Amino acid sequence: MGRQDTAMTTMAGTKDFQHPRFAKLYLAVADRADRIGGAVHRGRLLSGLTGAVIEVGAGQGRNFAHYPDTVDSVVAVEPDDTLRGHAEHAAVRAPASITVVVGHADALPAYTGEFDAAVASLVLCTVPRLEHALAEISRVLRPGGVLRFYEHIRSGNPTYGRLQDLLEPVWSRVGGGCHPNRDTVTAIESAGFRIEELDRFPFKPVSYLPAFTHVIGRATKT
Ligand SMILES: C[S@@+](CC[C@H](N)C(=O)[O-])C[C@H]1O[C@@H](n2cnc3c(N)ncnc32)[C@H](O)[C@@H]1O
């Protein structure tokens, strides 16, 4: 079964991931965020990356312009039809060889051990089953493969973390399923990855909201 066939079999499963109103909002939010620092973060996320790469939940393809020429190819998986349409256009303009495919992190359209690296960017906050998604990412990576991640995570301040817990139901409805309160770094470690690099910093992509703790990191499949 080729990737296209695999993609077709997972396409039926993407109807739960259609958030057209959020997609429209995110097109504008991500554009602004990238202008005030997000683009630099994306460059750091992908710097020095090599080999065959899978990007999970690529959105409208805001990372595509930042892939270095050391990358052989990128398979960009995106379930949302609106964002995937934009990603297809971004892939044409990108310097790297990028194929955009339909699919989701619960059943990635990829063979076991197929990739040298996986990229998760502002997506592990949103996947419905974080542990399952990380197990899938691990499955499609070769032994010693690398996970690069750029995520907003639960605040290290317990009071603020509890506020994020309270905010989560409403936030998730408005934010296309995003959970602001996930301890994503611990989840990555629990999924069998060794954290090699981790930078934690506050970032405020939306002017009317407080800064969120963000991380940029590199982890190896053990
Ligand atoms: C906040 S956007 C981030 C998009 C992009 N990665 C970026 O860096 O701008 C969250 C993305 O996760 C995608 N997504 C949601 N659930 C997913 C899943 N189960 N598997 C893969 N992607 C998913 C959404 O469709 C959306 O594109």
The ligand as a MOL file (V3000), in Angstrom:
LIG
                    3D

  0  0  0     0  0            999 V3000
M  V30 BEGIN CTAB
M  V30 COUNTS 27 29 0 0 0
M  V30 BEGIN ATOM
M  V30 1 C -2.3450 25.6400 16.2990 0
M  V30 2 S -2.3470 24.7710 14.8010 0 CHG=1
M  V30 3 C -0.6030 24.6540 14.4350 0
M  V30 4 C -0.3280 24.4800 12.9850 0
M  V30 5 C 1.1580 24.4110 12.6000 0
M  V30 6 N 1.7650 23.2070 13.0800 0
M  V30 7 C 1.9330 25.6100 13.0360 0
M  V30 8 O 3.0360 25.4520 13.5730 0
M  V30 9 O 1.4810 26.7400 12.7990 0 CHG=-1
M  V30 10 C -2.7550 23.1140 15.3200 0
M  V30 11 C -2.7650 22.1500 14.1610 0
M  V30 12 O -2.9390 20.8230 14.6350 0
M  V30 13 C -3.7710 20.1460 13.7200 0
M  V30 14 N -4.3290 18.9390 14.3750 0
M  V30 15 C -5.3490 18.8680 15.2330 0
M  V30 16 N -5.5380 17.5860 15.6190 0
M  V30 17 C -4.5980 16.8440 14.9850 0
M  V30 18 C -4.2750 15.4680 14.9490 0
M  V30 19 N -4.9460 14.5790 15.6850 0
M  V30 20 N -3.2560 15.0670 14.1770 0
M  V30 21 C -2.5480 15.9680 13.4520 0
M  V30 22 N -2.8110 17.2820 13.4430 0
M  V30 23 C -3.8160 17.7250 14.1960 0
M  V30 24 C -4.7960 21.1870 13.3450 0
M  V30 25 O -5.5260 20.8470 12.1970 0
M  V30 26 C -3.8920 22.3880 13.1620 0
M  V30 27 O -3.3350 22.4270 11.8890 0
M  V30 END ATOM
M  V30 BEGIN BOND
M  V30 1 1 1 2
M  V30 2 1 2 3
M  V30 3 1 2 10
M  V30 4 1 3 4
M  V30 5 1 4 5
M  V30 6 1 5 6
M  V30 7 1 5 7
M  V30 8 2 7 8
M  V30 9 1 7 9
M  V30 10 1 10 11
M  V30 11 1 11 12
M  V30 12 1 11 26
M  V30 13 1 12 13
M  V30 14 1 13 14
M  V30 15 1 13 24
M  V30 16 1 14 15
M  V30 17 1 14 23
M  V30 18 2 15 16
M  V30 19 1 16 17
M  V30 20 1 17 18
M  V30 21 2 17 23
M  V30 22 1 18 19
M  V30 23 2 18 20
M  V30 24 1 20 21
M  V30 25 2 21 22
M  V30 26 1 22 23
M  V30 27 1 24 25
M  V30 28 1 24 26
M  V30 29 1 26 27
M  V30 END BOND
M  V30 END CTAB
M  END
